C-alpha cells in the first residue's frame, strides 16, 4: 500500500501534496479551533471528575487517547466519534482492536512473519477490523468527494 511519502507515482504524489497543502492553510486550521476547544472541554470535565475521586492513582493515558481520537475524527475526518463520552463508534472500536492486535504481534515476534501470523486466530480478527475501518473511511471519503463536487457547482 503506497502512501504520500512511499508512492513511486510522481503524479499521484503531487496531487496528494496539493490536497494536503490546501488543508494546512492558516484559515483552515483557524476554523478548527472551536472543535479543538470543544473536545478539550470534554477532556477537562473527565479529568476533573477523576480529580474529585481523591485517589492517589490517576491513569490519564486512556482519557488522552480518547480525546485524541475524538479530535482527529472531528478535524481530519469531519466525524464525531464521541468516544470520550463512552460512545462506541465502529471506526474507533476497530482502530483500537487493530492496535491491540499490533501489540499482540510485537509481544510474540514469531507472528511478525506473515505466514505464521496467518495461522493464528488474530489474523481473522485483524482482517475483519481492517475491512470495517477501510469501508468506513472509503465511504466517508466518497461522501466528502460528493459534497466537494456539489460545492463546485
KEKE-3310 file (N, C-alpha, C; in steps of 0.2 Angstrom, whole numbers, plus 5000, padded with zeros to 4 digits):
npx = (5004:5004:5009:5008:5022:5028:5025:5028:5023:5024:5015:5003:5008:5011:4998:4992:5000:4996:4982:4983:4991:4982:4973:4981:4982:4982:4970:4961:4966:4963:4949:4947:4948:4937:4933:4944:4943:4931:4932:4943:4937:4928:4937:4943:4933:4931:4944:4943:4933:4940:4949:4942:4939:4949:4959:4975:4980:4980:4977:4979:4981:4972:4961:4967:4970:4957:4952:4961:4957:4944:4947:4954:4945:4935:4942:4950:4943:4930:4920:4910:4915:4913:4919:4925:4914:4909:4903:4901:4909:4910:4922:4932:4931:4936:4948:4955:4955:4963:4975:4978:4980:4991:5000:4999:5006:5019:5023:5025:5036:5037:5026:5028:5031:5022:5017:5016:5008:4996:4991:4986:4973:4971:4973:4961:4953:4960:4959:4945:4943:4951:4944:4932:4936:4942:4932:4923:4931:4933:4919:4917:4926:4921:4909:4913:4919:4908:4901:4911:4911:4898:4898:4906:4898)
npy = (4994:5010:5026:5044:5048:5036:5032:5028:5034:5049:5058:5056:5058:5072:5077:5072:5079:5093:5093:5090:5102:5112:5110:5113:5127:5142:5148:5137:5129:5138:5138:5126:5128:5130:5116:5109:5116:5112:5098:5098:5103:5093:5084:5090:5090:5076:5073:5082:5075:5064:5069:5073:5061:5059:5050:5042:5037:5040:5036:5044:5041:5034:5043:5054:5047:5044:5057:5062:5054:5058:5071:5070:5063:5073:5084:5080:5070:5075:5069:5065:5056:5054:5047:5050:5051:5039:5033:5021:5020:5013:5014:5019:5008:4997:5002:5003:4989:4984:4990:4983:4971:4973:4976:4963:4956:4961:4957:4944:4939:4929:4930:4941:4937:4935:4923:4914:4922:4922:4910:4911:4915:4928:4934:4933:4941:4953:4955:4957:4968:4978:4978:4983:4996:5001:5001:5011:5022:5024:5025:5037:5046:5046:5052:5064:5068:5069:5079:5090:5091:5095:5108:5114:5116)
npz = (5000:4995:5001:5005:5006:5002:4989:4972:4961:4954:4949:4956:4969:4969:4967:4979:4988:4985:4989:5002:5006:5004:5015:5025:5026:5035:5037:5036:5047:5057:5057:5064:5077:5086:5087:5092:5105:5110:5111:5120:5132:5135:5139:5150:5159:5161:5167:5178:5185:5189:5197:5208:5214:5223:5223:5225:5213:5196:5180:5166:5153:5145:5144:5137:5125:5120:5119:5109:5098:5096:5093:5081:5073:5072:5066:5056:5049:5049:5057:5071:5084:5098:5108:5120:5129:5131:5119:5106:5093:5077:5069:5078:5087:5080:5076:5088:5091:5081:5085:5097:5091:5084:5095:5101:5091:5092:5104:5102:5093:5083:5076:5068:5056:5042:5037:5047:5056:5049:5052:5064:5076:5078:5065:5058:5065:5063:5049:5048:5056:5049:5037:5040:5045:5034:5025:5031:5031:5017:5012:5019:5013:5000:5002:5006:4994:4985:4992:4990:4976:4974:4980:4971:4960)
capx = (5000:5008:5006:5011:5029:5031:5022:5033:5019:5025:5009:4999:5011:5010:4991:4991:5003:4992:4976:4985:4993:4976:4970:4986:4982:4981:4962:4958:4967:4960:4942:4946:4949:4931:4932:4949:4941:4925:4935:4947:4932:4926:4943:4944:4927:4933:4949:4941:4929:4945:4952:4937:4939:4954:4963:4982:4982:4976:4979:4976:4983:4966:4957:4970:4969:4950:4952:4965:4953:4939:4949:4956:4939:4932:4946:4953:4938:4923:4916:4910:4916:4910:4922:4926:4908:4908:4900:4905:4909:4913:4929:4936:4932:4940:4955:4958:4956:4969:4981:4979:4982:4998:5003:5000:5011:5025:5024:5026:5040:5036:5020:5029:5031:5015:5014:5014:5003:4990:4988:4983:4966:4971:4973:4954:4950:4963:4956:4939:4943:4954:4939:4927:4939:4943:4925:4921:4935:4931:4913:4917:4930:4916:4904:4916:4921:4902:4900:4915:4909:4892:4900:4909:4893)
capy = (5000:5017:5032:5051:5048:5030:5031:5029:5038:5056:5062:5054:5061:5079:5078:5071:5085:5099:5092:5091:5109:5116:5110:5116:5134:5145:5149:5131:5127:5143:5136:5120:5129:5128:5109:5108:5118:5108:5091:5099:5104:5086:5081:5094:5088:5070:5074:5085:5070:5059:5073:5073:5055:5059:5044:5043:5035:5043:5035:5049:5039:5032:5049:5057:5043:5045:5064:5062:5050:5062:5077:5068:5062:5079:5089:5077:5066:5078:5064:5065:5049:5055:5041:5052:5050:5031:5031:5015:5021:5007:5015:5019:5002:4993:5005:5000:4982:4984:4992:4978:4965:4975:4975:4956:4953:4964:4953:4937:4941:4924:4932:4946:4933:4935:4916:4911:4925:4920:4904:4912:4917:4935:4936:4934:4947:4959:4956:4959:4975:4982:4979:4988:5003:5004:5003:5017:5028:5024:5028:5044:5050:5046:5057:5071:5070:5071:5086:5094:5092:5099:5115:5117:5118)
capz = (5000:4995:5005:5002:5006:4999:4982:4967:4956:4955:4948:4962:4975:4968:4968:4986:4991:4984:4993:5009:5007:5004:5021:5030:5026:5041:5038:5038:5054:5062:5058:5068:5084:5090:5088:5097:5111:5112:5114:5126:5137:5137:5142:5156:5163:5163:5171:5185:5189:5191:5202:5213:5217:5228:5223:5224:5206:5191:5174:5161:5146:5141:5143:5132:5119:5118:5117:5103:5093:5095:5090:5075:5070:5070:5062:5050:5045:5050:5060:5079:5087:5104:5112:5127:5132:5131:5113:5103:5086:5073:5067:5084:5090:5076:5076:5095:5090:5077:5089:5101:5088:5083:5101:5102:5087:5094:5110:5100:5087:5078:5072:5063:5050:5039:5036:5054:5059:5045:5055:5071:5077:5077:5058:5056:5068:5060:5043:5049:5058:5043:5032:5043:5045:5027:5022:5034:5028:5009:5012:5021:5008:4994:5004:5006:4987:4983:4995:4987:4969:4974:4982:4965:4955)
cpx = (5004:5004:5009:5018:5032:5029:5028:5029:5020:5019:5004:5002:5010:5002:4989:4994:4999:4986:4978:4987:4987:4973:4975:4987:4980:4973:4959:4959:4964:4952:4941:4947:4943:4931:4937:4946:4936:4928:4939:4942:4929:4931:4944:4939:4929:4939:4948:4937:4934:4948:4948:4937:4944:4958:4970:4984:4977:4979:4975:4977:4977:4962:4960:4970:4962:4949:4955:4961:4947:4941:4951:4950:4936:4935:4948:4948:4931:4918:4916:4910:4913:4913:4923:4920:4905:4904:4904:4905:4913:4920:4934:4937:4936:4948:4959:4959:4962:4976:4983:4982:4990:5002:5004:5005:5018:5027:5026:5030:5039:5030:5021:5030:5024:5013:5012:5008:4996:4987:4985:4976:4965:4971:4966:4952:4954:4960:4949:4939:4946:4948:4934:4930:4940:4937:4922:4924:4933:4924:4913:4921:4925:4911:4907:4918:4914:4900:4904:4913:4902:4893:4903:4904:4890)
cpy = (5006:5022:5039:5050:5041:5028:5032:5033:5045:5060:5062:5058:5069:5081:5077:5077:5091:5098:5093:5099:5113:5116:5113:5124:5137:5146:5143:5129:5132:5141:5130:5122:5128:5120:5107:5110:5114:5101:5092:5100:5098:5083:5084:5091:5081:5069:5077:5080:5065:5063:5073:5067:5054:5053:5046:5041:5038:5041:5039:5047:5038:5038:5053:5054:5044:5052:5065:5059:5055:5068:5076:5067:5068:5084:5086:5073:5070:5073:5065:5058:5049:5049:5043:5051:5043:5029:5025:5016:5016:5008:5015:5012:4997:4996:5003:4993:4980:4985:4987:4972:4967:4974:4967:4953:4955:4960:4946:4938:4936:4926:4938:4943:4932:4928:4913:4915:4923:4914:4905:4915:4925:4938:4937:4940:4954:4960:4959:4967:4980:4983:4984:4995:5006:5006:5009:5023:5029:5028:5036:5049:5051:5052:5064:5073:5072:5078:5091:5096:5096:5106:5118:5119:5124)
cpz = (5000:4998:5001:5001:5002:4992:4977:4961:4958:4954:4953:4968:4974:4969:4976:4990:4991:4988:5000:5011:5007:5011:5027:5030:5033:5042:5039:5045:5059:5063:5062:5075:5088:5092:5093:5104:5114:5115:5120:5133:5140:5141:5149:5161:5165:5168:5178:5189:5192:5197:5209:5217:5223:5228:5222:5217:5202:5184:5169:5154:5142:5140:5137:5125:5116:5115:5110:5097:5091:5091:5082:5070:5068:5065:5056:5046:5045:5053:5068:5081:5094:5109:5119:5132:5132:5124:5110:5096:5082:5071:5073:5087:5086:5075:5083:5094:5086:5081:5094:5098:5086:5089:5102:5097:5089:5100:5108:5093:5082:5074:5068:5056:5047:5039:5042:5057:5055:5048:5062:5071:5076:5070:5056:5058:5065:5053:5043:5051:5053:5038:5034:5043:5038:5024:5025:5031:5020:5009:5014:5016:5002:4996:5004:4999:4984:4985:4991:4980:4969:4976:4975:4960:4956)
residu = (UNK:UNK:UNK:UNK:UNK:UNK:UNK:UNK:UNK:UNK:UNK:UNK:UNK:UNK:UNK:UNK:UNK:UNK:UNK:UNK:UNK:UNK:UNK:UNK:UNK:UNK:UNK:UNK:UNK:UNK:UNK:UNK:UNK:UNK:UNK:UNK:UNK:UNK:UNK:UNK:UNK:UNK:UNK:UNK:UNK:UNK:UNK:UNK:UNK:UNK:UNK:UNK:UNK:UNK:UNK:UNK:UNK:UNK:UNK:UNK:UNK:UNK:UNK:UNK:UNK:UNK:UNK:UNK:UNK:UNK:UNK:UNK:UNK:UNK:UNK:UNK:UNK:UNK:UNK:UNK:UNK:UNK:UNK:UNK:UNK:UNK:UNK:UNK:UNK:UNK:UNK:UNK:UNK:UNK:UNK:UNK:UNK:UNK:UNK:UNK:UNK:UNK:UNK:UNK:UNK:UNK:UNK:UNK:UNK:UNK:UNK:UNK:UNK:UNK:UNK:UNK:UNK:UNK:UNK:UNK:UNK:UNK:UNK:UNK:UNK:UNK:UNK:UNK:UNK:UNK:UNK:UNK:UNK:UNK:UNK:UNK:UNK:UNK:UNK:UNK:UNK:UNK:UNK:UNK:UNK:UNK:UNK:UNK:UNK:UNK:UNK:UNK:UNK)
# end
